[in-house]
Every structure is written in C-alpha cells, then in structure tokens.
C-alpha cells in the first residue's frame, strides 16, 4: 500500500499544478492538493523505508489520516464553493470546482483502498 501511496501523491501534485495553472496562476489556494501530495509522498516513502512492521503501520495510518482530511476538505470546499457562488447569482469557477471534486474523489478512493488493505492485513494476522 505504501507504493500506491506514492502514486496518489504524484496525482495530487499534478492536480494541484493543473489547478493552479488552469486558474491563470492567480490563486495560490489551487496549490493545496500539492501539499497533500507532498505529505503523502513523504510518509509513503518513509513507510517503504520503515525498518519494522509497526513503523510501517504507523506511517500508513498517518497517510490514511491525511487522505481522510483531503477527502473531507475537498468535498466540503467543493460544496461550499458551489453553494456560495450560486447563492450570490454567479456561476461557480468550474476549474476550481473540478479540482476540489477531483481531490475529494482521489482521496476517497485512496482512503477506501487503505481501509481494504488494513482489513486484509488484520484478517491475515488472525488466520
């Protein structure tokens, strides 16, 4: 799962850069997915290099927590941005909205994969 974390980290960095460039490099908040990607990448790399199973497990729990925060934050901001724009009679910024929704979806998939992995490891230990 630690190697899959690196894939999601890369996707988050690409998403952040695309969102930033897609909004004309005006809004630094479009880079938020980059920071989630950097955090995932750092702890994913450390999990790969962990000397013990307990260390790897701890680092992966940190990663799934980062993923959960990314999912919740991305989903909440997508909803908030859409509702705010429509309440003020404006069309939402579709690039920003797409970036937030994509972040929420990617992080949701990542969290789901981590949970499946954690369950599989626990079942294997009990068998």
C-alpha positions, 0 to 999 in steps of 0.5 A: 500500500505504501507504493500506491501511496506514492502514486496518489501523491504524484496525482495530487501534485499534478492536480494541484499544478493543473489547478493552479495553472488552469486558474491563470496562476492567480490563486495560490489556494489551487496549490493545496492538493500539492501539499497533500501530495507532498505529505503523502509522498513523504510518509509513503516513502518513509513507510517503504523505508520503515525498518519494522512492521509497526513503523510501517503501520504507523506511517500508513495510518498517518497517510490514511489520516491525511487522505481522510482530511483531503477527502473531507476538505475537498468535498466540503470546499467543493460544496461550499464553493458551489453553494456560495457562488450560486447563492450570490447569482454567479456561476461557480469557477468550474476549474476550481470546482473540478479540482476540489471534486477531483481531490475529494474523489482521489482521496476517497478512493485512496482512503477506501483502498487503505481501509481494504488493505488494513482489513486484509492485513488484520484478517491475515494476522488472525488466520 
